Amino acid sequence: MLHLYYKHMSNKKINLTTPYYLIYESKLLKNLKIIERIKKSCGAKFVLALKCFSAWSVFPLLNKYLDGTTSSSLYEVRLGYEKFGKEVHAYSVAYNLCEIKQIRKYADKIIFNSISQLAMFRRYAGCMEVGLRVNPGVSFSCFDLANPARRYSRLGVFNKKEISDVSSQIDGVMFHFNCENNDFENFSSNLDFISRKYGDLLKELKWVSFGGGIYFTKEGYPVDKFCKKINEFSRKFSLQVYFEPGEAVITQTAELVTKVLDIVHNGIDIAIVDSSIEAHMLDLLTYRLSAKIKSEATGRFRYQIAGRSCLAGDVFGTYRFKARLKIGNVLHINDAAGYTMVKKNWFNGLSMPSIAVKRLNGTIDVIRNFNYNDFVNSLS
């Protein structure tokens, strides 16, 4: 295994063994400053989507800029309450009564996915404000798998009359209709559609959430236009607007650092690294994407970068380099924060990447190492 050494400002050397995730607080701060700008401009609130990123080791930084957390399960609700504080929003596609009774100890708002769930559990909400997820029938997603308004979608209530009939029982609604949407004009037109279709309902409520999946931290996004649009919407309906960003908070803020273990040839040179997309970057496999590895388009040497699990399709992608790769070379897989650490698993019993954070002052904190006991305790 390859050991990399970093110096703390105290000159203490930190030993990191590949593979590991390295989160950069300075890169997080860049995204958070954009969110701060939006908040000041239009009064929107932002709650972190824990389903995307739950690395509570950097919550002290995120807490300074975000208004709380939103969840998809009881455990995420509790994590947000205990590790982040501030507002805690609870949402799940389906709850059971036992979960509801526990969630109300932690959450400020609970959002139900269906009319039937609202009817079953509204009476148990206690002091929580109650919301309902509405499926507006419009969405943005490059993948049908992630399209919340896909055909036969179970996500949210479609029937407008059913929603109107329970409007007196809810304080707010959630329209989560985007996935990695960096097209402002598309978002704007869909928001106009929602405004027209649900205007009467919105005037009766306290708040509305537009979920996540809006890429307002991407380079070149028209932030000023976005703020103006949200401001107009909020004032028109006298609503508190919420967003539930995941990727927008943590895009381009972490790496998966891995090492070349072997190089084989079968029609192309294949570099096998000490990591795996199946175990450590599952979304690449799910959506059939290539990892973001720095390479040279005109490089002479072409390699397929592959993981070391037994899965034949465990491939990060194909890249060109100016120099030949050698066993022992370190590769940095970029944009490795979202939907990675929350999805990592013990497939093949592979070593799970450590988690480290590079703080704003330049120090490296090794937050977590995983070992055989962790593997055993995950099994039965």
matplotlib code that plots the C-alpha trace (Angstrom):
import matplotlib.pyplot as plt

x = [0.0, 1.2, 1.7, 1.5, 2.8, 1.4, 2.7, 0.5, 1.3, 2.7, 5.1, 3.6, 3.5, 0.1, 0.2, -2.5, -2.7, -4.5, -7.3, -8.7, -11.2, -9.7, -12.2, -11.0, -12.6, -11.3, -13.2, -16.3, -16.0, -16.1, -19.5, -20.8, -19.9, -22.2, -25.0, -24.4, -24.8, -28.1, -29.4, -28.6, -30.1, -33.5, -34.0, -34.0, -32.9, -30.7, -30.7, -28.1, -29.3, -27.7, -28.5, -25.8, -23.2, -23.1, -19.5, -20.2, -16.5, -17.0, -20.4, -18.9, -17.9, -21.2, -23.2, -21.9, -23.6, -26.5, -29.7, -29.9, -30.3, -32.9, -33.1, -34.5, -34.7, -34.9, -31.1, -30.4, -32.9, -31.1, -27.7, -28.8, -30.1, -27.1, -24.2, -25.5, -28.3, -30.3, -33.4, -34.0, -36.4, -37.7, -38.8, -39.2, -41.0, -42.8, -42.7, -43.9, -45.5, -42.4, -40.3, -42.7, -42.7, -38.9, -38.6, -40.7, -38.0, -35.6, -37.3, -38.8, -40.6, -41.9, -42.9, -45.1, -44.9, -48.5, -52.1, -52.4, -49.2, -50.5, -53.8, -52.2, -49.6, -50.7, -52.1, -48.7, -46.7, -46.7, -44.9, -43.5, -44.7, -46.2, -45.6, -46.6, -44.5, -46.2, -45.1, -45.7, -45.3, -42.4, -38.7, -35.1, -32.9, -30.4, -31.2, -34.6, -33.4, -33.2, -36.2, -38.7, -41.5, -40.8, -43.8, -45.4, -43.3, -44.1, -42.5, -45.1, -48.8, -50.0, -53.7, -54.3, -57.8, -56.5, -53.9, -56.4, -58.6, -55.9, -54.4, -55.8, -53.7, -50.3, -48.0, -45.9, -45.1, -42.0, -41.5, -38.3, -38.2, -34.5, -31.4, -28.1, -30.0, -27.6, -30.1, -31.5, -34.1, -35.4, -35.7, -37.3, -40.0, -40.8, -41.1, -43.5, -45.5, -45.7, -46.7, -49.6, -50.8, -50.5, -50.9, -54.1, -52.6, -49.3, -51.1, -52.4, -49.0, -46.1, -43.2, -42.2, -39.2, -37.8, -35.6, -32.2, -30.6, -30.2, -26.6, -26.3, -22.7, -21.5, -19.1, -21.0, -24.5, -26.5, -26.8, -28.2, -31.1, -31.7, -31.9, -34.3, -36.6, -36.7, -37.3, -40.3, -41.8, -41.3, -42.9, -45.8, -47.0, -45.5, -43.7, -40.4, -38.5, -36.2, -33.6, -32.2, -28.8, -26.5, -24.2, -24.4, -22.8, -20.0, -19.3, -15.6, -14.6, -13.0, -10.8, -10.6, -6.9, -5.8, -2.7, -1.8, -1.3, -0.8, -0.8, -2.1, -2.8, -5.8, -6.2, -5.4, -3.2, -5.2, -4.1, -5.6, -5.9, -6.6, -10.1, -13.4, -16.3, -18.7, -17.5, -16.3, -17.9, -21.1, -22.9, -20.3, -21.6, -25.2, -25.3, -22.5, -20.3, -16.5, -14.5, -13.0, -9.3, -6.9, -5.5, -4.1, -6.3, -3.2, -1.2, 0.6, -0.2, -3.8, -5.0, -8.2, -8.3, -10.0, -10.9, -9.8, -13.1, -14.2, -16.9, -15.9, -17.4, -15.5, -13.9, -13.3, -12.8, -10.2, -7.7, -4.6, -1.4, 1.8, 4.0, 3.6, 1.8, 3.9, 2.9, 2.9, 1.7, -0.9, -4.1, -6.5, -10.1, -11.8, -15.3, -15.6, -17.7, -21.3, -23.0, -19.7, -19.0, -22.8, -22.8, -19.5, -19.8, -17.8, -18.2, -15.5, -14.3, -12.1, -10.4, -12.7, -11.1, -10.1, -11.7, -9.5, -10.1, -7.8, -8.8, -8.9, -5.6, -3.9, -3.8, -4.8, -7.1, -7.5, -11.1, -11.7, -9.8, -11.6, -10.3, -11.2, -13.4, -15.5, -15.9, -16.8, -19.3, -21.1, -21.9, -23.8]
y = [0.0, 3.5, 5.9, 9.6, 12.1, 15.6, 18.1, 19.9, 23.5, 22.1, 20.1, 16.8, 14.3, 12.7, 9.3, 8.5, 5.2, 5.0, 4.9, 7.9, 10.7, 14.2, 17.0, 20.6, 23.2, 26.0, 24.6, 24.2, 27.8, 28.9, 27.3, 28.5, 32.1, 31.8, 30.5, 33.3, 35.8, 34.2, 34.2, 37.9, 38.8, 37.0, 35.7, 32.1, 29.5, 26.5, 23.1, 20.5, 17.3, 14.6, 11.9, 13.4, 14.4, 13.5, 14.2, 15.8, 16.5, 19.7, 20.6, 23.4, 25.2, 24.5, 25.5, 29.1, 29.4, 26.9, 27.0, 23.3, 19.9, 17.8, 14.0, 10.9, 8.7, 8.6, 8.1, 11.2, 13.2, 12.3, 13.0, 16.4, 17.2, 15.9, 16.9, 20.1, 21.6, 24.6, 23.6, 19.9, 18.9, 15.3, 13.7, 10.1, 8.3, 6.3, 6.3, 3.9, 5.0, 4.0, 6.3, 9.2, 9.0, 9.2, 11.8, 14.3, 14.4, 15.8, 17.5, 21.0, 20.1, 16.9, 16.5, 13.6, 12.0, 11.1, 12.0, 8.6, 9.1, 12.6, 11.0, 8.3, 10.3, 14.0, 13.6, 12.4, 15.4, 17.1, 20.5, 19.8, 21.9, 19.7, 19.7, 17.7, 16.7, 17.8, 16.4, 19.2, 17.0, 19.0, 18.3, 18.5, 15.5, 14.0, 10.5, 8.9, 7.0, 10.3, 12.1, 12.8, 13.4, 10.2, 8.1, 6.3, 8.2, 7.5, 10.8, 13.3, 14.0, 14.7, 15.3, 19.0, 18.5, 16.0, 18.6, 21.4, 19.2, 18.8, 22.3, 23.3, 20.4, 21.5, 24.5, 24.1, 22.1, 20.7, 20.6, 18.6, 18.6, 19.1, 16.9, 18.7, 21.5, 24.2, 25.6, 28.8, 29.3, 25.8, 26.4, 29.7, 28.4, 25.5, 27.9, 30.0, 26.8, 26.0, 29.5, 29.4, 25.9, 26.1, 29.8, 29.5, 26.8, 28.7, 31.8, 29.7, 28.4, 29.5, 28.0, 26.2, 24.1, 23.6, 20.7, 20.2, 19.5, 23.2, 23.9, 27.6, 27.1, 26.0, 28.3, 30.8, 30.2, 33.5, 33.9, 37.5, 36.3, 33.4, 35.7, 38.0, 35.1, 33.7, 37.2, 37.8, 34.4, 34.8, 38.2, 37.2, 34.5, 35.8, 32.6, 31.5, 29.8, 26.8, 25.0, 21.6, 21.5, 18.5, 18.7, 22.5, 22.7, 20.1, 20.1, 20.0, 19.9, 16.5, 13.8, 10.1, 9.4, 6.0, 4.2, 2.0, -1.6, -3.2, -2.6, -5.2, -5.2, -6.5, -4.4, -1.3, -0.7, -1.1, 0.4, -1.3, 0.9, 0.2, 1.5, 0.5, 2.3, -0.4, 0.1, 3.7, 5.8, 3.9, 6.7, 6.3, 2.7, 3.6, 6.4, 4.9, 8.0, 8.3, 9.6, 13.0, 12.3, 14.9, 13.8, 15.3, 15.1, 15.0, 12.6, 9.8, 7.1, 5.8, 3.9, 2.5, 3.1, 0.1, -0.8, -4.0, -5.6, -8.8, -6.8, -6.8, -3.4, -1.8, 0.9, 4.5, 5.5, 5.8, 8.7, 9.9, 10.9, 12.6, 10.0, 6.2, 5.2, 3.1, 0.8, 3.0, 6.2, 8.1, 9.2, 11.9, 11.3, 14.7, 15.8, 12.9, 14.3, 13.8, 10.4, 8.6, 8.5, 8.0, 5.1, 3.4, -0.3, -3.4, -5.2, -7.8, -6.9, -4.2, -1.7, 1.2, 4.6, 6.7, 10.1, 13.2, 16.9, 19.7, 22.6, 26.3, 26.8, 24.1, 21.3, 17.8, 16.0, 12.2, 11.8, 8.1, 4.9, 1.7, -1.8, -5.4, -5.1, -2.5, -5.0, -7.9, -5.7, -4.8, -8.5, -11.0]
z = [0.0, -0.8, 2.2, 1.5, 4.0, 4.7, 7.1, 9.6, 10.4, 13.6, 11.4, 12.5, 9.6, 8.8, 7.3, 4.7, 2.9, -0.5, -1.2, 0.6, 0.1, 0.7, 1.3, 0.8, 3.0, 0.8, -2.2, 0.0, 1.0, -2.6, -3.1, 0.3, -0.6, -3.7, -1.4, 1.0, -1.9, -2.9, 0.6, 1.1, -2.3, -2.2, 1.4, 0.4, 3.0, 2.2, 4.0, 3.1, 1.5, 3.6, 1.1, -1.1, 1.5, 5.2, 6.1, 9.5, 10.0, 7.9, 9.3, 11.5, 8.3, 6.5, 9.6, 9.2, 5.8, 5.6, 7.5, 8.4, 6.9, 5.1, 5.2, 3.5, 6.6, 10.3, 10.7, 8.5, 10.6, 13.7, 12.2, 11.1, 14.6, 16.5, 14.2, 12.4, 14.4, 13.1, 11.1, 10.5, 7.7, 7.4, 4.2, 3.2, 0.3, 3.1, 6.9, 9.5, 12.8, 14.8, 12.7, 13.0, 16.8, 16.8, 14.1, 15.9, 18.6, 16.1, 13.2, 12.8, 9.5, 8.2, 4.5, 3.4, 0.0, -0.4, 0.6, 2.3, 4.4, 5.4, 6.5, 8.5, 10.3, 10.4, 13.9, 15.2, 13.9, 17.3, 17.1, 13.6, 10.7, 8.0, 4.3, 1.3, -1.7, -5.0, -8.4, -10.8, -13.9, -15.2, -14.4, -15.6, -15.6, -18.1, -16.7, -16.6, -13.5, -11.6, -13.2, -10.4, -13.0, -15.0, -16.1, -13.2, -10.7, -7.1, -5.9, -4.8, -5.4, -9.0, -8.5, -7.9, -6.5, -3.9, -2.9, -2.6, -0.4, 2.2, 1.9, 5.4, 6.9, 5.6, 6.2, 3.0, -0.1, -1.8, -5.5, -6.1, -9.9, -10.8, -11.2, -12.0, -13.8, -14.9, -17.4, -15.8, -18.6, -18.1, -14.3, -14.9, -17.2, -15.0, -12.0, -14.1, -14.8, -11.1, -10.3, -12.7, -11.8, -8.0, -7.4, -5.4, -3.2, -2.6, -1.3, 1.6, 2.7, 4.9, 2.9, -0.3, -1.0, -4.5, -3.4, -4.8, -8.2, -9.2, -10.2, -9.1, -8.0, -11.5, -13.3, -15.4, -13.8, -13.9, -10.2, -10.4, -12.7, -10.4, -7.3, -9.1, -10.1, -6.6, -5.1, -7.5, -6.7, -2.9, -2.9, -5.1, -2.8, 0.5, 1.1, 2.6, -0.1, 0.7, -1.4, -0.5, -2.3, -2.3, -5.3, -5.4, -2.0, -2.5, -6.3, -7.1, -3.4, -2.9, -4.4, -4.3, -4.1, -5.4, -6.6, -9.6, -8.5, -11.9, -15.6, -18.0, -21.8, -23.7, -26.8, -24.6, -21.7, -18.5, -15.2, -12.2, -9.1, -5.4, -5.5, -7.2, -8.7, -7.4, -3.9, -3.7, -6.5, -7.2, -9.2, -12.0, -12.4, -11.9, -14.5, -16.7, -16.3, -16.5, -13.5, -13.7, -13.9, -15.1, -18.5, -21.7, -24.9, -27.0, -24.7, -26.5, -23.9, -23.6, -20.6, -19.3, -15.5, -13.8, -10.3, -8.6, -7.8, -9.6, -11.5, -15.2, -15.7, -12.8, -15.0, -14.2, -17.8, -20.6, -20.5, -22.3, -20.5, -21.6, -19.8, -19.3, -16.1, -13.8, -10.9, -7.8, -9.6, -7.7, -9.5, -8.2, -9.1, -8.9, -7.9, -5.5, -2.7, -3.7, -3.5, -2.8, 1.0, 1.6, -0.8, -0.1, 0.6, 1.4, -2.0, -2.4, 1.1, -0.4, 1.8, 2.3, 1.7, 4.7, 5.0, 5.4, 5.4, 4.4, 6.7, 5.8, 7.6, 5.5, 8.1, 7.2, 9.6, 9.1, 10.2, 9.8, 8.9, 8.3, 9.2, 9.2, 12.3, 10.5, 7.6, 10.0, 12.0, 8.8, 8.2, 10.2]

ax = plt.figure().add_subplot(projection="3d")
ax.plot(x, y, z, "-o")
ax.set_aspect("equal")
plt.show()
